[in-house]
Amino acid sequence: MPELDSSIEDKAILRQQALARRDALPGDLRAAAADAIATRPFPVPIAPGTIVSGFLPIRSEINPLPLMRRLAAAGAQLALPVVTGRGKPLILRAYAFGDPLLSGQWGIREPAPEAPEAIPDVMLVPLSAFDRTGHRIGYGAGYYDMTITGIRARKPVTAIGIAFGAQEIDRVPATPRDARLDLVLTEREVIEFRKS
């Protein structure tokens, strides 16, 4: 599978470049970007009880918590991911602000095992890089690709990447295993892929 190998290598280089740009963003710009995304009209209707999975930011990721707070105030039921092992999809567990969190894989905070599993209607998805066709580069383990694909086999789910505009690249070398996003939200714009 030489084509797949070159795609993995290409993604690794693009990931490294995009993360370097993301890491270089100043703190005040990061905070303003998270606020801009949270205060803009959300592009998907959120009826009371809509299940929205978010994530807790790591490293220099954009902070989705202001947006998650706004969606919870609109009646969304939140969920957070739990890593269960390499090569396995994420489990999404119910979460409300103030719930206790445990330290999971790589020290990422996650809901306790007692928190009920949730199958989201909307997923906020972290990423390293994205392009204008709805493809993303994650961190290389494929957790979100497996999870989005698995949920889409069961029910409709809207996958929304959250990123800084600086993370956009010309083209992601996508493979058949990559799950396409429906939208990307940046501090500058809402990028829609559902009609294309």
Secondary structure as a PSIPRED ss2 file (coil, helix, strand):
# PSIPRED VFORMAT (PSIPRED V4.0)

   1 M C   1.000  0.000  0.000
   2 P H   0.000  1.000  0.000
   3 E H   0.000  1.000  0.000
   4 L H   0.000  1.000  0.000
   5 D H   0.000  1.000  0.000
   6 S H   0.000  1.000  0.000
   7 S H   0.000  1.000  0.000
   8 I H   0.000  1.000  0.000
   9 E H   0.000  1.000  0.000
  10 D H   0.000  1.000  0.000
  11 K H   0.000  1.000  0.000
  12 A H   0.000  1.000  0.000
  13 I H   0.000  1.000  0.000
  14 L H   0.000  1.000  0.000
  15 R H   0.000  1.000  0.000
  16 Q H   0.000  1.000  0.000
  17 Q H   0.000  1.000  0.000
  18 A H   0.000  1.000  0.000
  19 L H   0.000  1.000  0.000
  20 A H   0.000  1.000  0.000
  21 R H   0.000  1.000  0.000
  22 R H   0.000  1.000  0.000
  23 D H   0.000  1.000  0.000
  24 A C   1.000  0.000  0.000
  25 L C   1.000  0.000  0.000
  26 P C   1.000  0.000  0.000
  27 G H   0.000  1.000  0.000
  28 D H   0.000  1.000  0.000
  29 L H   0.000  1.000  0.000
  30 R H   0.000  1.000  0.000
  31 A H   0.000  1.000  0.000
  32 A H   0.000  1.000  0.000
  33 A H   0.000  1.000  0.000
  34 A H   0.000  1.000  0.000
  35 D H   0.000  1.000  0.000
  36 A H   0.000  1.000  0.000
  37 I H   0.000  1.000  0.000
  38 A H   0.000  1.000  0.000
  39 T H   0.000  1.000  0.000
  40 R C   1.000  0.000  0.000
  41 P C   1.000  0.000  0.000
  42 F C   1.000  0.000  0.000
  43 P C   1.000  0.000  0.000
  44 V C   1.000  0.000  0.000
  45 P C   1.000  0.000  0.000
  46 I C   1.000  0.000  0.000
  47 A C   1.000  0.000  0.000
  48 P C   1.000  0.000  0.000
  49 G C   1.000  0.000  0.000
  50 T C   1.000  0.000  0.000
  51 I E   0.000  0.000  1.000
  52 V E   0.000  0.000  1.000
  53 S E   0.000  0.000  1.000
  54 G C   1.000  0.000  0.000
  55 F C   1.000  0.000  0.000
  56 L C   1.000  0.000  0.000
  57 P C   1.000  0.000  0.000
  58 I C   1.000  0.000  0.000
  59 R C   1.000  0.000  0.000
  60 S C   1.000  0.000  0.000
  61 E C   1.000  0.000  0.000
  62 I C   1.000  0.000  0.000
  63 N C   1.000  0.000  0.000
  64 P C   1.000  0.000  0.000
  65 L H   0.000  1.000  0.000
  66 P H   0.000  1.000  0.000
  67 L H   0.000  1.000  0.000
  68 M H   0.000  1.000  0.000
  69 R H   0.000  1.000  0.000
  70 R H   0.000  1.000  0.000
  71 L H   0.000  1.000  0.000
  72 A H   0.000  1.000  0.000
  73 A H   0.000  1.000  0.000
  74 A C   1.000  0.000  0.000
  75 G C   1.000  0.000  0.000
  76 A C   1.000  0.000  0.000
  77 Q E   0.000  0.000  1.000
  78 L E   0.000  0.000  1.000
  79 A E   0.000  0.000  1.000
  80 L E   0.000  0.000  1.000
  81 P E   0.000  0.000  1.000
  82 V E   0.000  0.000  1.000
  83 V C   1.000  0.000  0.000
  84 T C   1.000  0.000  0.000
  85 G C   1.000  0.000  0.000
  86 R C   1.000  0.000  0.000
  87 G C   1.000  0.000  0.000
  88 K C   1.000  0.000  0.000
  89 P C   1.000  0.000  0.000
  90 L C   1.000  0.000  0.000
  91 I E   0.000  0.000  1.000
  92 L E   0.000  0.000  1.000
  93 R E   0.000  0.000  1.000
  94 A E   0.000  0.000  1.000
  95 Y E   0.000  0.000  1.000
  96 A C   1.000  0.000  0.000
  97 F C   1.000  0.000  0.000
  98 G C   1.000  0.000  0.000
  99 D C   1.000  0.000  0.000
 100 P C   1.000  0.000  0.000
 101 L E   0.000  0.000  1.000
 102 L E   0.000  0.000  1.000
 103 S E   0.000  0.000  1.000
 104 G C   1.000  0.000  0.000
 105 Q H   0.000  1.000  0.000
 106 W H   0.000  1.000  0.000
 107 G H   0.000  1.000  0.000
 108 I C   1.000  0.000  0.000
 109 R E   0.000  0.000  1.000
 110 E E   0.000  0.000  1.000
 111 P E   0.000  0.000  1.000
 112 A C   1.000  0.000  0.000
 113 P C   1.000  0.000  0.000
 114 E C   1.000  0.000  0.000
 115 A C   1.000  0.000  0.000
 116 P C   1.000  0.000  0.000
 117 E E   0.000  0.000  1.000
 118 A C   1.000  0.000  0.000
 119 I C   1.000  0.000  0.000
 120 P C   1.000  0.000  0.000
 121 D C   1.000  0.000  0.000
 122 V E   0.000  0.000  1.000
 123 M E   0.000  0.000  1.000
 124 L E   0.000  0.000  1.000
 125 V E   0.000  0.000  1.000
 126 P C   1.000  0.000  0.000
 127 L C   1.000  0.000  0.000
 128 S C   1.000  0.000  0.000
 129 A E   0.000  0.000  1.000
 130 F E   0.000  0.000  1.000
 131 D C   1.000  0.000  0.000
 132 R C   1.000  0.000  0.000
 133 T C   1.000  0.000  0.000
 134 G C   1.000  0.000  0.000
 135 H C   1.000  0.000  0.000
 136 R E   0.000  0.000  1.000
 137 I E   0.000  0.000  1.000
 138 G C   1.000  0.000  0.000
 139 Y C   1.000  0.000  0.000
 140 G C   1.000  0.000  0.000
 141 A C   1.000  0.000  0.000
 142 G C   1.000  0.000  0.000
 143 Y H   0.000  1.000  0.000
 144 Y H   0.000  1.000  0.000
 145 D H   0.000  1.000  0.000
 146 M H   0.000  1.000  0.000
 147 T H   0.000  1.000  0.000
 148 I H   0.000  1.000  0.000
 149 T H   0.000  1.000  0.000
 150 G H   0.000  1.000  0.000
 151 I H   0.000  1.000  0.000
 152 R H   0.000  1.000  0.000
 153 A C   1.000  0.000  0.000
 154 R C   1.000  0.000  0.000
 155 K C   1.000  0.000  0.000
 156 P C   1.000  0.000  0.000
 157 V C   1.000  0.000  0.000
 158 T E   0.000  0.000  1.000
 159 A E   0.000  0.000  1.000
 160 I E   0.000  0.000  1.000
 161 G E   0.000  0.000  1.000
 162 I E   0.000  0.000  1.000
 163 A C   1.000  0.000  0.000
 164 F C   1.000  0.000  0.000
 165 G H   0.000  1.000  0.000
 166 A H   0.000  1.000  0.000
 167 Q H   0.000  1.000  0.000
 168 E E   0.000  0.000  1.000
 169 I C   1.000  0.000  0.000
 170 D C   1.000  0.000  0.000
 171 R C   1.000  0.000  0.000
 172 V C   1.000  0.000  0.000
 173 P C   1.000  0.000  0.000
 174 A C   1.000  0.000  0.000
 175 T C   1.000  0.000  0.000
 176 P C   1.000  0.000  0.000
 177 R C   1.000  0.000  0.000
 178 D C   1.000  0.000  0.000
 179 A C   1.000  0.000  0.000
 180 R C   1.000  0.000  0.000
 181 L C   1.000  0.000  0.000
 182 D C   1.000  0.000  0.000
 183 L E   0.000  0.000  1.000
 184 V E   0.000  0.000  1.000
 185 L E   0.000  0.000  1.000
 186 T C   1.000  0.000  0.000
 187 E C   1.000  0.000  0.000
 188 R C   1.000  0.000  0.000
 189 E C   1.000  0.000  0.000
 190 V E   0.000  0.000  1.000
 191 I E   0.000  0.000  1.000
 192 E E   0.000  0.000  1.000
 193 F C   1.000  0.000  0.000
 194 R C   1.000  0.000  0.000
 195 K C   1.000  0.000  0.000
 196 S C   1.000  0.000  0.000
